[in-house]
């Protein structure tokens, strides 16, 4: 049976599923879903959760192949028949509760990069997620500790699924959009197209976008006018954001703060820009925080 850790602060209720990729199983405000709730069934998967961590990279690595430090690496394809490796490996693993308080908890994940795990990611690391409920606010900090005896590339992110897209309006500012080729990998960076311009509040249209944006200002708003609720998602550590609106049968909008753009490990020199993978030395760490603040909307 899936273990769910529940925390409450004021009118916010957070549910976390450590064994299910360290995912958020629910976030409600006054009983209303802010993030998509995990289905109440035995065979749930992490893709059905409210959010999960992206570590040690965000989104796709083309065909699971890359070069770093003069060596070639190939990762397993970890998303069904998808041709690429996606979202890192921690979202597919079991996390454990390392600390717990009345309004939060710390989850821990260990990747040893041994023979069985090497092709999920070739270098060992430990990741932690620190969940903290404040007054009408959730803070989640994701941290990567480099356990390898060498410098490694690292990307971090979160994959929150905001609930009830068909009743929502979204807003965010970004400078550029990354277009995808037929293999769903970036092929060009352009000014944000009119149909993807969310600088003012607009309804997310089904199947309209599944793309990365750079030059993001670190803030996004999701508003449910009928319910009179606003959720402001922010991250001081990410200058890129992915927006994904699926078909109507799923009814969510994913707005994902990330430190690297899609396929950055192949397209950009690590450590040289806000879109590239970060460089983390042996024994060092890197972290990012996502904040979801909920308030009334009139």
Beta strands, then each sheet from edge to edge (+ up, - down):
strand 1: 5-9
strand 2: 12-17
strand 3: 23-29
strand 4: 32-35
strand 5: 53-56
strand 6: 60-61
strand 7: 65-68
strand 8: 71-74
strand 9: 85-86
strand 10: 96-101
strand 11: 104-111
strand 12: 125-134
strand 13: 137-146
strand 14: 152-158
strand 15: 161-163
strand 16: 169-172
strand 17: 176-180
strand 18: 186-191
strand 19: 209-214
strand 20: 219-224
strand 21: 229-234
strand 22: 240-245
strand 23: 252-258
strand 24: 278-280
strand 25: 285-296
sheet 1: 1+ 2- 3+ 4-
sheet 2: 5+ 14- 24+
sheet 3: 6+ 9-
sheet 4: 7+ 8-
sheet 5: 10+ 11- 12+ 13- 25+ 21- 20+ 16-
sheet 6: 15+ 23- 22+ 19- 17+ 18-
end
